[in-house]
Amino acid sequence: MNLGSVIRKYRKDKKLTLRAVAEKARVSEGFLSQVENSVSSPSVDTLIHICNAMGINAGDLLNLVNSKESFAVVRRADWDDIELPRTGFVTRRFFSPENRTVIDSSILFLEPGRIIPVRKDIKDGQEILCVLQGSLELVRGDDAIQLSEGDTVHFYADPARQFITNKGRTVTVVLWVGTL
């Protein structure tokens, strides 16, 4: 298990919203979402504040995290249980950063009208996007590619000139895989 997934599990088990925990822990809702999705790691003090906001012991939580992941699953039923923070997107990573060595992967939920850039600091990386629900536009330099549900694209990353946009009216769900 990773820290983010354990925090998310405890928060949801206690029926707390991202906003409620973030406010009580004195962190932003976006930061808490990044922690839950293993994009950011909290300091020890911040972790204690987050745990206190949920009424759990930080030591107990860390003991659960201590075991290394061998596989991770994101179930279809979890798609309907997302909370989009003010950033307009959420990633559900399969593995935490310390368990990713060759590839990174996630399920990405993108709110209508949102634009997000490619990962930072990627050189010669390859990426795959598979639209599971909705539609999006991938822009790479001068090229714009429209992708609909079921479409998949494999490409070399161009960090300086690449982003995706949800131009639809509903949340788009994308399987994303990229090399490190």
DOZA-47238 format. One record per residue: residue number from 1; residue in three letters; y, x, z of N, C-alpha, C, O in turn. Coordinates in nm, 3 decimals. Layout:
N
<drenti NUM; 'ALA'; <Y; X; Z>; <Y; X; Z>; <Y; X; Z>; <Y; X; Z>>
...
This chain:
180
<drenti 1; 'MET'; <-0.118; 0.084; 0.000>; <0.000; 0.000; 0.000>; <0.124; 0.088; 0.000>; <0.122; 0.199; 0.052>>
<drenti 2; 'ASN'; <0.231; 0.036; -0.059>; <0.355; 0.112; -0.053>; <0.455; 0.040; 0.037>; <0.440; -0.078; 0.068>>
<drenti 3; 'LEU'; <0.556; 0.112; 0.078>; <0.654; 0.061; 0.173>; <0.718; -0.068; 0.123>; <0.727; -0.166; 0.197>>
<drenti 4; 'GLY'; <0.761; -0.069; -0.002>; <0.829; -0.187; -0.056>; <0.743; -0.311; -0.055>; <0.788; -0.418; -0.015>>
<drenti 5; 'SER'; <0.618; -0.297; -0.098>; <0.531; -0.415; -0.102>; <0.499; -0.466; 0.038>; <0.484; -0.586; 0.058>>
<drenti 6; 'VAL'; <0.488; -0.375; 0.136>; <0.462; -0.417; 0.274>; <0.584; -0.491; 0.329>; <0.569; -0.594; 0.395>>
<drenti 7; 'ILE'; <0.703; -0.440; 0.304>; <0.825; -0.508; 0.350>; <0.834; -0.646; 0.287>; <0.862; -0.744; 0.356>>
<drenti 8; 'ARG'; <0.811; -0.655; 0.154>; <0.817; -0.784; 0.086>; <0.716; -0.882; 0.147>; <0.747; -0.999; 0.171>>
<drenti 9; 'LYS'; <0.593; -0.833; 0.170>; <0.489; -0.920; 0.226>; <0.531; -0.975; 0.361>; <0.520; -1.095; 0.385>>
<drenti 10; 'TYR'; <0.580; -0.888; 0.451>; <0.623; -0.933; 0.583>; <0.739; -1.033; 0.571>; <0.740; -1.135; 0.639>>
<drenti 11; 'ARG'; <0.835; -1.003; 0.484>; <0.952; -1.091; 0.468>; <0.907; -1.230; 0.422>; <0.951; -1.332; 0.475>>
<drenti 12; 'LYS'; <0.820; -1.232; 0.321>; <0.774; -1.360; 0.267>; <0.685; -1.434; 0.367>; <0.693; -1.557; 0.378>>
<drenti 13; 'ASP'; <0.599; -1.361; 0.438>; <0.515; -1.424; 0.540>; <0.600; -1.493; 0.647>; <0.561; -1.597; 0.701>>
<drenti 14; 'LYS'; <0.717; -1.435; 0.676>; <0.806; -1.493; 0.776>; <0.905; -1.592; 0.714>; <0.993; -1.644; 0.782>>
<drenti 15; 'LYS'; <0.888; -1.616; 0.582>; <0.972; -1.713; 0.508>; <1.121; -1.680; 0.519>; <1.205; -1.768; 0.538>>
<drenti 16; 'LEU'; <1.152; -1.550; 0.506>; <1.290; -1.504; 0.509>; <1.337; -1.471; 0.368>; <1.258; -1.422; 0.287>>
<drenti 17; 'THR'; <1.461; -1.497; 0.337>; <1.515; -1.464; 0.205>; <1.564; -1.319; 0.205>; <1.589; -1.260; 0.310>>
<drenti 18; 'LEU'; <1.578; -1.264; 0.085>; <1.637; -1.131; 0.072>; <1.774; -1.128; 0.139>; <1.806; -1.036; 0.214>>
<drenti 19; 'ARG'; <1.853; -1.229; 0.111>; <1.990; -1.234; 0.164>; <1.990; -1.233; 0.317>; <2.067; -1.159; 0.378>>
<drenti 20; 'ALA'; <1.905; -1.316; 0.379>; <1.903; -1.324; 0.525>; <1.866; -1.191; 0.588>; <1.931; -1.147; 0.683>>
<drenti 21; 'VAL'; <1.763; -1.125; 0.535>; <1.721; -0.996; 0.591>; <1.827; -0.889; 0.565>; <1.859; -0.809; 0.653>>
<drenti 22; 'ALA'; <1.882; -0.889; 0.444>; <1.984; -0.788; 0.409>; <2.106; -0.800; 0.501>; <2.156; -0.700; 0.552>>
<drenti 23; 'GLU'; <2.152; -0.922; 0.522>; <2.269; -0.942; 0.607>; <2.242; -0.896; 0.750>; <2.324; -0.827; 0.811>>
<drenti 24; 'LYS'; <2.127; -0.935; 0.803>; <2.094; -0.898; 0.941>; <2.072; -0.747; 0.956>; <2.102; -0.689; 1.060>>
<drenti 25; 'ALA'; <2.019; -0.684; 0.851>; <1.994; -0.539; 0.854>; <2.117; -0.457; 0.814>; <2.117; -0.334; 0.822>>
<drenti 26; 'ARG'; <2.222; -0.526; 0.772>; <2.348; -0.462; 0.729>; <2.329; -0.372; 0.606>; <2.382; -0.261; 0.599>>
<drenti 27; 'VAL'; <2.250; -0.423; 0.509>; <2.236; -0.356; 0.380>; <2.264; -0.459; 0.272>; <2.268; -0.579; 0.299>>
<drenti 28; 'SER'; <2.285; -0.414; 0.150>; <2.310; -0.509; 0.042>; <2.179; -0.575; -0.002>; <2.071; -0.518; 0.013>>
<drenti 29; 'GLU'; <2.191; -0.694; -0.055>; <2.076; -0.765; -0.107>; <2.011; -0.686; -0.220>; <1.888; -0.680; -0.231>>
<drenti 30; 'GLY'; <2.094; -0.625; -0.306>; <2.043; -0.544; -0.416>; <1.964; -0.424; -0.367>; <1.859; -0.391; -0.423>>
<drenti 31; 'PHE'; <2.014; -0.358; -0.262>; <1.942; -0.242; -0.208>; <1.808; -0.284; -0.150>; <1.707; -0.218; -0.173>>
<drenti 32; 'LEU'; <1.806; -0.395; -0.075>; <1.679; -0.442; -0.018>; <1.580; -0.476; -0.129>; <1.461; -0.448; -0.116>>
<drenti 33; 'SER'; <1.628; -0.535; -0.237>; <1.541; -0.565; -0.351>; <1.485; -0.436; -0.410>; <1.367; -0.430; -0.445>>
<drenti 34; 'GLN'; <1.569; -0.333; -0.421>; <1.523; -0.204; -0.474>; <1.420; -0.141; -0.382>; <1.324; -0.080; -0.429>>
<drenti 35; 'VAL'; <1.437; -0.156; -0.252>; <1.338; -0.104; -0.157>; <1.205; -0.177; -0.176>; <1.100; -0.114; -0.183>>
<drenti 36; 'GLU'; <1.211; -0.310; -0.184>; <1.089; -0.389; -0.200>; <1.017; -0.358; -0.331>; <0.895; -0.372; -0.340>>
<drenti 37; 'ASN'; <1.091; -0.317; -0.431>; <1.033; -0.288; -0.562>; <1.010; -0.139; -0.583>; <0.984; -0.096; -0.695>>
<drenti 38; 'SER'; <1.019; -0.060; -0.475>; <0.993; 0.084; -0.478>; <1.083; 0.160; -0.574>; <1.043; 0.261; -0.631>>
<drenti 39; 'VAL'; <1.205; 0.111; -0.591>; <1.303; 0.181; -0.672>; <1.386; 0.274; -0.584>; <1.424; 0.384; -0.626>>
<drenti 40; 'SER'; <1.413; 0.231; -0.461>; <1.488; 0.311; -0.363>; <1.408; 0.319; -0.233>; <1.327; 0.231; -0.203>>
<drenti 41; 'SER'; <1.433; 0.425; -0.158>; <1.369; 0.440; -0.027>; <1.477; 0.438; 0.081>; <1.579; 0.506; 0.067>>
<drenti 42; 'PRO'; <1.456; 0.362; 0.187>; <1.556; 0.357; 0.294>; <1.547; 0.478; 0.385>; <1.441; 0.540; 0.397>>
<drenti 43; 'SER'; <1.658; 0.512; 0.450>; <1.653; 0.614; 0.555>; <1.573; 0.557; 0.672>; <1.544; 0.438; 0.674>>
<drenti 44; 'VAL'; <1.538; 0.642; 0.767>; <1.463; 0.596; 0.884>; <1.545; 0.491; 0.959>; <1.492; 0.387; 0.999>>
<drenti 45; 'ASP'; <1.674; 0.519; 0.980>; <1.760; 0.423; 1.051>; <1.765; 0.289; 0.978>; <1.756; 0.184; 1.041>>
<drenti 46; 'THR'; <1.781; 0.293; 0.845>; <1.787; 0.169; 0.768>; <1.655; 0.095; 0.773>; <1.653; -0.028; 0.783>>
<drenti 47; 'LEU'; <1.543; 0.167; 0.767>; <1.412; 0.104; 0.777>; <1.399; 0.032; 0.911>; <1.348; -0.080; 0.917>>
<drenti 48; 'ILE'; <1.443; 0.095; 1.018>; <1.437; 0.032; 1.150>; <1.522; -0.095; 1.153>; <1.481; -0.196; 1.210>>
<drenti 49; 'HIS'; <1.641; -0.091; 1.090>; <1.727; -0.210; 1.083>; <1.659; -0.322; 1.005>; <1.665; -0.439; 1.044>>
<drenti 50; 'ILE'; <1.594; -0.287; 0.893>; <1.523; -0.387; 0.811>; <1.409; -0.448; 0.892>; <1.392; -0.570; 0.893>>
<drenti 51; 'CYS'; <1.331; -0.364; 0.958>; <1.219; -0.414; 1.039>; <1.269; -0.502; 1.153>; <1.213; -0.609; 1.179>>
<drenti 52; 'ASN'; <1.375; -0.459; 1.221>; <1.431; -0.540; 1.330>; <1.479; -0.676; 1.277>; <1.464; -0.778; 1.345>>
<drenti 53; 'ALA'; <1.537; -0.676; 1.157>; <1.586; -0.801; 1.097>; <1.471; -0.898; 1.070>; <1.491; -1.020; 1.069>>
<drenti 54; 'MET'; <1.350; -0.844; 1.049>; <1.234; -0.930; 1.023>; <1.150; -0.952; 1.149>; <1.054; -1.028; 1.147>>
<drenti 55; 'GLY'; <1.185; -0.885; 1.259>; <1.112; -0.901; 1.383>; <0.977; -0.830; 1.383>; <0.880; -0.879; 1.442>>
<drenti 56; 'ILE'; <0.971; -0.714; 1.317>; <0.847; -0.637; 1.316>; <0.873; -0.495; 1.365>; <0.988; -0.449; 1.363>>
<drenti 57; 'ASN'; <0.770; -0.427; 1.407>; <0.780; -0.291; 1.456>; <0.770; -0.194; 1.337>; <0.676; -0.203; 1.258>>
<drenti 58; 'ALA'; <0.866; -0.104; 1.326>; <0.868; -0.010; 1.214>; <0.744; 0.081; 1.215>; <0.693; 0.115; 1.109>>
<drenti 59; 'GLY'; <0.696; 0.119; 1.331>; <0.576; 0.203; 1.341>; <0.453; 0.132; 1.286>; <0.372; 0.192; 1.216>>
<drenti 60; 'ASP'; <0.438; 0.003; 1.319>; <0.325; -0.074; 1.267>; <0.332; -0.084; 1.115>; <0.231; -0.073; 1.046>>
<drenti 61; 'LEU'; <0.453; -0.105; 1.066>; <0.470; -0.115; 0.921>; <0.432; 0.017; 0.852>; <0.365; 0.016; 0.750>>
<drenti 62; 'LEU'; <0.475; 0.129; 0.909>; <0.445; 0.259; 0.849>; <0.296; 0.291; 0.853>; <0.244; 0.357; 0.763>>
<drenti 63; 'ASN'; <0.226; 0.245; 0.956>; <0.081; 0.266; 0.960>; <0.011; 0.197; 0.844>; <-0.086; 0.250; 0.790>>
<drenti 64; 'LEU'; <0.059; 0.081; 0.804>; <0.001; 0.012; 0.688>; <0.026; 0.088; 0.558>; <-0.055; 0.085; 0.466>>
<drenti 65; 'VAL'; <0.140; 0.154; 0.552>; <0.179; 0.225; 0.430>; <0.101; 0.355; 0.414>; <0.091; 0.408; 0.304>>
<drenti 66; 'ASN'; <0.047; 0.406; 0.521>; <-0.016; 0.538; 0.523>; <-0.133; 0.554; 0.427>; <-0.165; 0.667; 0.389>>
<drenti 67; 'SER'; <-0.197; 0.447; 0.387>; <-0.312; 0.459; 0.295>; <-0.263; 0.467; 0.151>; <-0.174; 0.392; 0.111>>
<drenti 68; 'LYS'; <-0.321; 0.558; 0.073>; <-0.282; 0.577; -0.067>; <-0.338; 0.466; -0.154>; <-0.451; 0.420; -0.137>>
<drenti 69; 'GLU'; <-0.254; 0.423; -0.248>; <-0.294; 0.317; -0.341>; <-0.394; 0.371; -0.444>; <-0.379; 0.482; -0.493>>
<drenti 70; 'SER'; <-0.495; 0.291; -0.475>; <-0.585; 0.328; -0.584>; <-0.568; 0.233; -0.701>; <-0.601; 0.268; -0.814>>
<drenti 71; 'PHE'; <-0.518; 0.112; -0.676>; <-0.483; 0.019; -0.782>; <-0.387; -0.085; -0.725>; <-0.378; -0.102; -0.603>>
<drenti 72; 'ALA'; <-0.316; -0.152; -0.813>; <-0.220; -0.253; -0.771>; <-0.226; -0.370; -0.869>; <-0.249; -0.350; -0.988>>
<drenti 73; 'VAL'; <-0.205; -0.489; -0.819>; <-0.213; -0.609; -0.900>; <-0.087; -0.692; -0.878>; <-0.044; -0.712; -0.765>>
<drenti 74; 'VAL'; <-0.029; -0.742; -0.986>; <0.076; -0.842; -0.978>; <0.018; -0.967; -1.042>; <-0.006; -0.970; -1.163>>
<drenti 75; 'ARG'; <-0.004; -1.070; -0.963>; <-0.065; -1.194; -1.011>; <0.038; -1.281; -1.082>; <0.157; -1.278; -1.051>>
<drenti 76; 'ARG'; <-0.011; -1.359; -1.178>; <0.076; -1.452; -1.252>; <0.148; -1.547; -1.156>; <0.263; -1.581; -1.178>>
<drenti 77; 'ALA'; <0.081; -1.588; -1.050>; <0.142; -1.679; -0.952>; <0.265; -1.616; -0.886>; <0.354; -1.688; -0.840>>
<drenti 78; 'ASP'; <0.272; -1.482; -0.881>; <0.387; -1.414; -0.821>; <0.512; -1.426; -0.906>; <0.623; -1.406; -0.856>>
<drenti 79; 'TRP'; <0.498; -1.457; -1.034>; <0.615; -1.468; -1.121>; <0.710; -1.577; -1.074>; <0.832; -1.562; -1.082>>
<drenti 80; 'ASP'; <0.655; -1.686; -1.025>; <0.738; -1.799; -0.985>; <0.798; -1.779; -0.846>; <0.875; -1.863; -0.800>>
<drenti 81; 'ASP'; <0.764; -1.670; -0.780>; <0.806; -1.646; -0.644>; <0.914; -1.537; -0.636>; <0.935; -1.479; -0.530>>
<drenti 82; 'ILE'; <0.981; -1.511; -0.747>; <1.082; -1.406; -0.747>; <1.216; -1.459; -0.697>; <1.246; -1.578; -0.711>>
<drenti 83; 'GLU'; <1.294; -1.371; -0.641>; <1.432; -1.401; -0.603>; <1.520; -1.301; -0.678>; <1.515; -1.181; -0.652>>
<drenti 84; 'LEU'; <1.599; -1.352; -0.771>; <1.686; -1.263; -0.847>; <1.813; -1.236; -0.766>; <1.889; -1.329; -0.738>>
<drenti 85; 'PRO'; <1.837; -1.110; -0.728>; <1.961; -1.079; -0.655>; <2.080; -1.086; -0.751>; <2.064; -1.118; -0.869>>
<drenti 86; 'ARG'; <2.195; -1.055; -0.700>; <2.317; -1.063; -0.782>; <2.313; -0.971; -0.904>; <2.387; -0.992; -1.000>>
<drenti 87; 'THR'; <2.226; -0.870; -0.902>; <2.215; -0.780; -1.017>; <2.158; -0.852; -1.139>; <2.180; -0.808; -1.252>>
<drenti 88; 'GLY'; <2.085; -0.962; -1.118>; <2.030; -1.039; -1.229>; <1.896; -0.992; -1.280>; <1.848; -1.043; -1.381>>
<drenti 89; 'PHE'; <1.834; -0.894; -1.213>; <1.701; -0.852; -1.254>; <1.623; -0.799; -1.135>; <1.679; -0.752; -1.036>>
<drenti 90; 'VAL'; <1.492; -0.807; -1.148>; <1.400; -0.757; -1.045>; <1.287; -0.686; -1.117>; <1.241; -0.730; -1.221>>
<drenti 91; 'THR'; <1.243; -0.575; -1.060>; <1.122; -0.509; -1.111>; <1.017; -0.514; -1.002>; <1.046; -0.488; -0.885>>
<drenti 92; 'ARG'; <0.896; -0.547; -1.041>; <0.782; -0.542; -0.950>; <0.696; -0.425; -0.995>; <0.614; -0.438; -1.085>>
<drenti 93; 'ARG'; <0.717; -0.311; -0.930>; <0.644; -0.191; -0.966>; <0.499; -0.201; -0.922>; <0.468; -0.262; -0.820>>
<drenti 94; 'PHE'; <0.411; -0.141; -0.999>; <0.270; -0.141; -0.964>; <0.240; -0.035; -0.859>; <0.164; -0.061; -0.766>>
<drenti 95; 'PHE'; <0.299; 0.083; -0.872>; <0.278; 0.189; -0.775>; <0.412; 0.240; -0.722>; <0.513; 0.236; -0.792>>
<drenti 96; 'SER'; <0.410; 0.289; -0.599>; <0.530; 0.347; -0.539>; <0.556; 0.483; -0.603>; <0.465; 0.541; -0.663>>
<drenti 97; 'PRO'; <0.679; 0.537; -0.592>; <0.713; 0.663; -0.658>; <0.619; 0.778; -0.626>; <0.586; 0.857; -0.714>>
<drenti 98; 'GLU'; <0.575; 0.788; -0.501>; <0.488; 0.900; -0.464>; <0.350; 0.890; -0.527>; <0.275; 0.988; -0.529>>
<drenti 99; 'ASN'; <0.314; 0.772; -0.577>; <0.182; 0.754; -0.639>; <0.189; 0.753; -0.792>; <0.087; 0.734; -0.858>>
<drenti 100; 'ARG'; <0.307; 0.774; -0.848>; <0.322; 0.778; -0.994>; <0.330; 0.924; -1.037>; <0.415; 0.998; -0.989>>
<drenti 101; 'THR'; <0.242; 0.966; -1.128>; <0.244; 1.105; -1.172>; <0.260; 1.119; -1.323>; <0.323; 1.214; -1.369>>
<drenti 102; 'VAL'; <0.205; 1.029; -1.400>; <0.208; 1.040; -1.546>; <0.283; 0.925; -1.610>; <0.363; 0.944; -1.701>>
<drenti 103; 'ILE'; <0.256; 0.803; -1.562>; <0.324; 0.686; -1.617>; <0.386; 0.605; -1.504>; <0.345; 0.612; -1.388>>
<drenti 104; 'ASP'; <0.486; 0.527; -1.542>; <0.550; 0.431; -1.453>; <0.529; 0.295; -1.518>; <0.521; 0.286; -1.640>>
<drenti 105; 'SER'; <0.520; 0.190; -1.438>; <0.498; 0.058; -1.495>; <0.551; -0.048; -1.401>; <0.557; -0.027; -1.279>>
<drenti 106; 'SER'; <0.589; -0.161; -1.458>; <0.636; -0.271; -1.375>; <0.635; -0.400; -1.455>; <0.623; -0.401; -1.577>>
<drenti 107; 'ILE'; <0.647; -0.509; -1.381>; <0.679; -0.638; -1.440>; <0.828; -0.654; -1.415>; <0.874; -0.641; -1.301>>
<drenti 108; 'LEU'; <0.903; -0.681; -1.519>; <1.049; -0.692; -1.512>; <1.088; -0.838; -1.533>; <1.042; -0.902; -1.627>>
<drenti 109; 'PHE'; <1.171; -0.890; -1.444>; <1.224; -1.025; -1.453>; <1.373; -1.013; -1.480>; <1.446; -0.954; -1.401>>
<drenti 110; 'LEU'; <1.418; -1.068; -1.592>; <1.557; -1.049; -1.637>; <1.623; -1.185; -1.654>; <1.578; -1.267; -1.734>>
<drenti 111; 'GLU'; <1.730; -1.208; -1.580>; <1.805; -1.333; -1.583>; <1.878; -1.349; -1.718>; <1.914; -1.249; -1.780>>
<drenti 112; 'PRO'; <1.899; -1.472; -1.763>; <1.972; -1.493; -1.889>; <2.109; -1.424; -1.886>; <2.180; -1.428; -1.785>>
<drenti 113; 'GLY'; <2.145; -1.361; -1.997>; <2.274; -1.295; -2.009>; <2.282; -1.155; -1.951>; <2.385; -1.089; -1.965>>
<drenti 114; 'ARG'; <2.177; -1.107; -1.886>; <2.180; -0.975; -1.823>; <2.143; -0.866; -1.922>; <2.059; -0.883; -2.010>>
<drenti 115; 'ILE'; <2.210; -0.753; -1.904>; <2.185; -0.633; -1.984>; <2.148; -0.522; -1.886>; <2.216; -0.502; -1.786>>
<drenti 116; 'ILE'; <2.038; -0.451; -1.915>; <2.004; -0.337; -1.830>; <1.974; -0.215; -1.917>; <1.917; -0.228; -2.025>>
<drenti 117; 'PRO'; <2.012; -0.097; -1.869>; <1.990; 0.025; -1.947>; <1.848; 0.077; -1.928>; <1.771; 0.027; -1.846>>
<drenti 118; 'VAL'; <1.817; 0.178; -2.006>; <1.689; 0.247; -1.994>; <1.689; 0.331; -1.867>; <1.794; 0.352; -1.807>>
<drenti 119; 'ARG'; <1.573; 0.380; -1.827>; <1.564; 0.469; -1.711>; <1.650; 0.593; -1.733>; <1.670; 0.637; -1.846>>
<drenti 120; 'LYS'; <1.700; 0.647; -1.625>; <1.782; 0.768; -1.632>; <1.694; 0.893; -1.634>; <1.580; 0.890; -1.589>>
<drenti 121; 'ASP'; <1.749; 1.000; -1.686>; <1.687; 1.133; -1.681>; <1.548; 1.139; -1.746>; <1.461; 1.214; -1.700>>
<drenti 122; 'ILE'; <1.527; 1.064; -1.850>; <1.400; 1.068; -1.922>; <1.419; 1.151; -2.048>; <1.511; 1.126; -2.126>>
<drenti 123; 'LYS'; <1.332; 1.249; -2.067>; <1.338; 1.333; -2.188>; <1.206; 1.321; -2.259>; <1.101; 1.344; -2.198>>
<drenti 124; 'ASP'; <1.208; 1.285; -2.385>; <1.087; 1.272; -2.466>; <0.990; 1.169; -2.410>; <0.869; 1.179; -2.432>>
<drenti 125; 'GLY'; <1.041; 1.072; -2.336>; <0.955; 0.969; -2.279>; <0.919; 0.863; -2.381>; <0.995; 0.835; -2.474>>
<drenti 126; 'GLN'; <0.804; 0.805; -2.364>; <0.763; 0.693; -2.447>; <0.761; 0.568; -2.360>; <0.734; 0.574; -2.240>>
<drenti 127; 'GLU'; <0.790; 0.454; -2.423>; <0.795; 0.330; -2.349>; <0.726; 0.220; -2.427>; <0.719; 0.223; -2.550>>
<drenti 128; 'ILE'; <0.674; 0.122; -2.354>; <0.616; 0.003; -2.413>; <0.678; -0.116; -2.342>; <0.685; -0.120; -2.219>>
<drenti 129; 'LEU'; <0.723; -0.214; -2.421>; <0.769; -0.341; -2.368>; <0.682; -0.449; -2.428>; <0.662; -0.453; -2.549>>
<drenti 130; 'CYS'; <0.629; -0.538; -2.344>; <0.553; -0.653; -2.391>; <0.615; -0.776; -2.327>; <0.613; -0.791; -2.204>>
<drenti 131; 'VAL'; <0.670; -0.865; -2.409>; <0.735; -0.985; -2.358>; <0.627; -1.086; -2.320>; <0.554; -1.136; -2.406>>
<drenti 132; 'LEU'; <0.619; -1.116; -2.192>; <0.518; -1.209; -2.141>; <0.570; -1.353; -2.139>; <0.493; -1.448; -2.151>>
<drenti 133; 'GLN'; <0.702; -1.365; -2.123>; <0.764; -1.498; -2.117>; <0.910; -1.484; -2.160>; <0.978; -1.392; -2.114>>
<drenti 134; 'GLY'; <0.958; -1.571; -2.245>; <1.097; -1.568; -2.288>; <1.117; -1.478; -2.409>; <1.027; -1.463; -2.492>>
<drenti 135; 'SER'; <1.236; -1.419; -2.418>; <1.270; -1.331; -2.529>; <1.375; -1.231; -2.483>; <1.441; -1.251; -2.381>>
<drenti 136; 'LEU'; <1.390; -1.123; -2.560>; <1.493; -1.025; -2.529>; <1.529; -0.947; -2.655>; <1.463; -0.956; -2.758>>
<drenti 137; 'GLU'; <1.636; -0.871; -2.643>; <1.680; -0.783; -2.750>; <1.677; -0.640; -2.698>; <1.734; -0.610; -2.593>>
<drenti 138; 'LEU'; <1.610; -0.552; -2.773>; <1.609; -0.409; -2.743>; <1.706; -0.343; -2.838>; <1.694; -0.356; -2.959>>
<drenti 139; 'VAL'; <1.803; -0.271; -2.782>; <1.899; -0.196; -2.865>; <1.873; -0.048; -2.842>; <1.873; -0.001; -2.728>>
<drenti 140; 'ARG'; <1.851; 0.023; -2.952>; <1.831; 0.169; -2.950>; <1.923; 0.226; -3.056>; <1.895; 0.215; -3.175>>
<drenti 141; 'GLY'; <2.030; 0.288; -3.012>; <2.126; 0.342; -3.108>; <2.185; 0.232; -3.194>; <2.245; 0.138; -3.142>>
<drenti 142; 'ASP'; <2.167; 0.243; -3.326>; <2.221; 0.143; -3.419>; <2.123; 0.030; -3.447>; <2.157; -0.065; -3.518>>
<drenti 143; 'ASP'; <2.002; 0.037; -3.392>; <1.900; -0.065; -3.418>; <1.894; -0.168; -3.306>; <1.901; -0.134; -3.188>>
<drenti 144; 'ALA'; <1.882; -0.294; -3.345>; <1.862; -0.403; -3.250>; <1.736; -0.478; -3.292>; <1.723; -0.523; -3.406>>
<drenti 145; 'ILE'; <1.643; -0.490; -3.198>; <1.514; -0.553; -3.227>; <1.499; -0.676; -3.138>; <1.510; -0.666; -3.016>>
<drenti 146; 'GLN'; <1.475; -0.791; -3.200>; <1.452; -0.915; -3.126>; <1.303; -0.926; -3.093>; <1.219; -0.910; -3.181>>
<drenti 147; 'LEU'; <1.272; -0.952; -2.968>; <1.133; -0.966; -2.925>; <1.115; -1.102; -2.858>; <1.196; -1.142; -2.774>>
<drenti 148; 'SER'; <1.011; -1.173; -2.897>; <0.978; -1.303; -2.840>; <0.849; -1.294; -2.761>; <0.781; -1.191; -2.763>>
<drenti 149; 'GLU'; <0.816; -1.401; -2.693>; <0.694; -1.406; -2.612>; <0.573; -1.361; -2.694>; <0.546; -1.413; -2.801>>
<drenti 150; 'GLY'; <0.501; -1.262; -2.640>; <0.384; -1.207; -2.707>; <0.412; -1.083; -2.789>; <0.319; -1.010; -2.824>>
<drenti 151; 'ASP'; <0.540; -1.056; -2.820>; <0.575; -0.936; -2.897>; <0.568; -0.811; -2.809>; <0.598; -0.816; -2.690>>
<drenti 152; 'THR'; <0.529; -0.700; -2.871>; <0.520; -0.572; -2.801>; <0.583; -0.465; -2.888>; <0.569; -0.467; -3.010>>
<drenti 153; 'VAL'; <0.652; -0.371; -2.825>; <0.709; -0.259; -2.898>; <0.678; -0.130; -2.821>; <0.685; -0.128; -2.698>>
<drenti 154; 'HIS'; <0.644; -0.023; -2.894>; <0.617; 0.110; -2.838>; <0.718; 0.202; -2.906>; <0.729; 0.202; -3.028>>
<drenti 155; 'PHE'; <0.792; 0.282; -2.827>; <0.900; 0.363; -2.884>; <0.929; 0.484; -2.797>; <0.886; 0.492; -2.682>>
<drenti 156; 'TYR'; <1.001; 0.580; -2.855>; <1.050; 0.695; -2.780>; <1.183; 0.657; -2.717>; <1.270; 0.601; -2.783>>
<drenti 157; 'ALA'; <1.198; 0.687; -2.589>; <1.320; 0.652; -2.516>; <1.439; 0.728; -2.569>; <1.429; 0.844; -2.608>>
<drenti 158; 'ASP'; <1.552; 0.662; -2.570>; <1.679; 0.721; -2.610>; <1.781; 0.684; -2.502>; <1.864; 0.596; -2.522>>
<drenti 159; 'PRO'; <1.775; 0.752; -2.385>; <1.852; 0.711; -2.268>; <2.002; 0.693; -2.291>; <2.063; 0.606; -2.230>>
<drenti 160; 'ALA'; <2.060; 0.772; -2.375>; <2.204; 0.764; -2.395>; <2.245; 0.641; -2.475>; <2.360; 0.597; -2.467>>
<drenti 161; 'ARG'; <2.151; 0.583; -2.552>; <2.190; 0.475; -2.643>; <2.088; 0.360; -2.644>; <2.055; 0.307; -2.750>>
<drenti 162; 'GLN'; <2.038; 0.324; -2.527>; <1.932; 0.223; -2.523>; <1.953; 0.125; -2.409>; <1.990; 0.166; -2.298>>
<drenti 163; 'PHE'; <1.931; -0.005; -2.434>; <1.935; -0.107; -2.330>; <1.863; -0.232; -2.379>; <1.837; -0.248; -2.499>>
<drenti 164; 'ILE'; <1.830; -0.321; -2.284>; <1.772; -0.449; -2.323>; <1.860; -0.561; -2.269>; <1.925; -0.547; -2.166>>
<drenti 165; 'THR'; <1.860; -0.673; -2.342>; <1.941; -0.789; -2.308>; <1.857; -0.916; -2.316>; <1.780; -0.934; -2.410>>
<drenti 166; 'ASN'; <1.873; -1.002; -2.218>; <1.813; -1.134; -2.225>; <1.919; -1.228; -2.282>; <2.012; -1.268; -2.211>>
<drenti 167; 'LYS'; <1.906; -1.263; -2.408>; <2.002; -1.352; -2.473>; <1.956; -1.498; -2.467>; <2.023; -1.587; -2.520>>
<drenti 168; 'GLY'; <1.841; -1.522; -2.403>; <1.788; -1.658; -2.393>; <1.850; -1.737; -2.280>; <1.947; -1.693; -2.217>>
<drenti 169; 'ARG'; <1.793; -1.855; -2.254>; <1.845; -1.944; -2.150>; <1.758; -1.950; -2.026>; <1.791; -2.018; -1.929>>
<drenti 170; 'THR'; <1.646; -1.877; -2.028>; <1.555; -1.875; -1.913>; <1.526; -1.731; -1.874>; <1.556; -1.638; -1.950>>
<drenti 171; 'VAL'; <1.468; -1.712; -1.758>; <1.430; -1.578; -1.714>; <1.325; -1.523; -1.809>; <1.229; -1.591; -1.844>>
<drenti 172; 'THR'; <1.344; -1.399; -1.852>; <1.247; -1.330; -1.936>; <1.160; -1.243; -1.847>; <1.209; -1.176; -1.756>>
<drenti 173; 'VAL'; <1.030; -1.244; -1.875>; <0.935; -1.163; -1.798>; <0.873; -1.062; -1.895>; <0.820; -1.100; -1.999>>
<drenti 174; 'VAL'; <0.880; -0.934; -1.860>; <0.837; -0.827; -1.948>; <0.745; -0.731; -1.874>; <0.772; -0.692; -1.760>>
<drenti 175; 'LEU'; <0.635; -0.693; -1.937>; <0.553; -0.583; -1.888>; <0.614; -0.458; -1.947>; <0.628; -0.447; -2.069>>
<drenti 176; 'TRP'; <0.652; -0.363; -1.861>; <0.713; -0.238; -1.908>; <0.626; -0.122; -1.861>; <0.584; -0.118; -1.745>>
<drenti 177; 'VAL'; <0.599; -0.028; -1.951>; <0.525; 0.093; -1.920>; <0.600; 0.210; -1.983>; <0.642; 0.202; -2.098>>
<drenti 178; 'GLY'; <0.617; 0.319; -1.907>; <0.684; 0.437; -1.961>; <0.627; 0.565; -1.904>; <0.582; 0.569; -1.790>>
<drenti 179; 'THR'; <0.628; 0.670; -1.986>; <0.581; 0.799; -1.939>; <0.688; 0.866; -1.856>; <0.807; 0.839; -1.871>>
<drenti 180; 'LEU'; <0.645; 0.954; -1.767>; <0.738; 1.027; -1.680>; <0.773; 1.160; -1.739>; <0.850; 1.236; -1.680>>
